[in-house]
């Protein structure tokens, strides 16, 4: 499945209507993650080390979601999903935005998962993360969004844009306070 370039550009332009410190659209692989992480470090020198650490960890978790779960693959590399990653600075916080194509059939499960995560306090999130790590699949995966909620200490926001019957574009964002504890 390949998202039409015009469709992707429209979504990207909608997201990029504002000025972003970092904006990327395309395949998300280890080279992109390394480059963007370096760029993020350069763009956020004015924040506390704790906030910078939260930004970096949240960015990695959200970018890995694109790499692993995007329905749009840019190559034969199973870890190279395509999507959009953006960082926006506000007066007292940063916001990381990610977006990617997903199967519309997965939207309701993802919405339910994020809503469930957002209802939990830190203790409940830690317990939920432990439970997910112990799942029978042995991979210990599927904890990225839980990690983001714990790291950011802010709710995860989302939006789903239906492209057609089979595919939707998922936008996930999280706020990272500049003064982190």
N, C-alpha and C positions, 0 to 999 in steps of 0.2 A: 504494500500500500504506500502510495506516495501522495502527500498532500500537494495539491496544485500550488505552484509557486505564487500565483496571484492571491489565492486564499491565505497562504502563510504570510505574505507581505501585508495584507489587510489587517490581520490579527496583530502582527508585529508593529505596524504603524499605529494601531489603536493603543497598544501598550506604551509605545514610545512617544506619545503625544506631548509628554513633558520632557524635561532635560534629565538624563540619567548619567550618573558617574561612569557606569559600566553597562554596556548593552551588547548582547551577542545572540545571533540566530544561526543555527546550523547543528552539525553533529557534535555531540558531547562525548569526548573521549579523554583519555588521560592527558594528552598534550594540551587540550583546551582547558581542562581543569587546572593544570599547572600554570598556564599563562594567565588565566583569569584570577587565580589565587594571588599571584604576584602583583597583578594590576590592582586587586582589591587592597592588598597590603599598602601599596603606594597611595591609594586614594583615601585611606582611613587613618593616616598618621596622627590626626588631631583627636582621636578618641582614646579612651582608657584602654590599657592592655586587655582587661577583662572583656570589654565590649568588642574589641578587635578579635579576640579569641572566639566569642560567641558568633560574630559575623562570619568568620572563616568556617567554623564547624557547621553552622546552619547552611551556608552556601554549599559546602561539600555534600551534605545530606540531600539537599533539594536537587542539586545537579546530578547526583547519583540516581535519583528517582527518574530523571529524564533519560539518562544513559541506559538504565535497566528496563524501564517500563514504557517508554514511548512506543506507540504503535507505528511510528514512522522511523524506519531504520535507514541510515545513510550509506551503509555498506554491509558486508557480510559479517562484520565484527558484532558479536552478540552484545557487546557493551558500548555500542555507539548509536544510541537513540538520538533523534534530532529534536530540537526544541529551542526555547528562548530563555535567556537568563539576563536579568537586569538588576542593577543596584541603584537605588535612589536615596539621596541624602535629604533629610528634613532638619529643622532646627535642633530638635532634641533626640532624633533617632534616625536610623537607616531602615529601609524596607527592601527586602530581597523578593523579587518576583521571578517565578519560573512558569513556563508554559510548554505544553506538548500535546500532541494528538494522542487520543486514547480511544479505545473501543467504547461506543456509547453504552454497551451493556455493562461496563465497569463503573459508570458514573455514580449510580445509586449506592454501590458498595463503598466507593471512595468518599462520597458525601457522608454516609453513615459513620464511616471510620473517623473522619475529621471531626464531625459533630461530637462523637463519643470522646475523642481525645480532648477536645476543647472544654468538655464538662468536668474533666478530672483535675484534681489538685496534684501537687508534686508527688505526694506519697502514693496516690492512686496511679499516677503515670509510671512511677518506678516499678510498682507491682505489675502493672500491665506489660511493661517492657520485659520484666523477668519471665512472665507467663509466655509472651510471644517468643522469647529466646528458647524456651523449653519445648516449643511445638514439635510435633513428631517428625516434621520434615528434616530436622537435623541441621538445616542451614542457618537457623537462628535469624533469618531475615525478616523482612516486613516490619522493621522497627524504626525506619528512617523518620517517619512523621512523628512518632512518639519522641524520638531523640530531639527533633526540631522544637517540639513544644517544651521539652525540658530545658534545652539550651537557651532558647529565646525568652522563656518565661513570659510569653505573650501568646494569645490565641493565634491559630493558623487560620488565615482567610483563604477563600477559594471562590472561583467562578467557573461555570461550565458554559461553553458556547457550542451549541449543536451545529455541526457542519452538514451532516446528512444523517440518514437512518443508522449508518454503521459507525460513524466517527464523531467525536466531540473534541473540542480544544479545551484543555484543563489549565486554568491559571491558579497557582498556589502562591501565596505571599505570607511573609512573616515580618513583624516589626522587631528590630533590635535597638534597644535603648542605648544612647551614647554613653551614659553613665551607668555602667553595669555593676552589680554587686558581686 
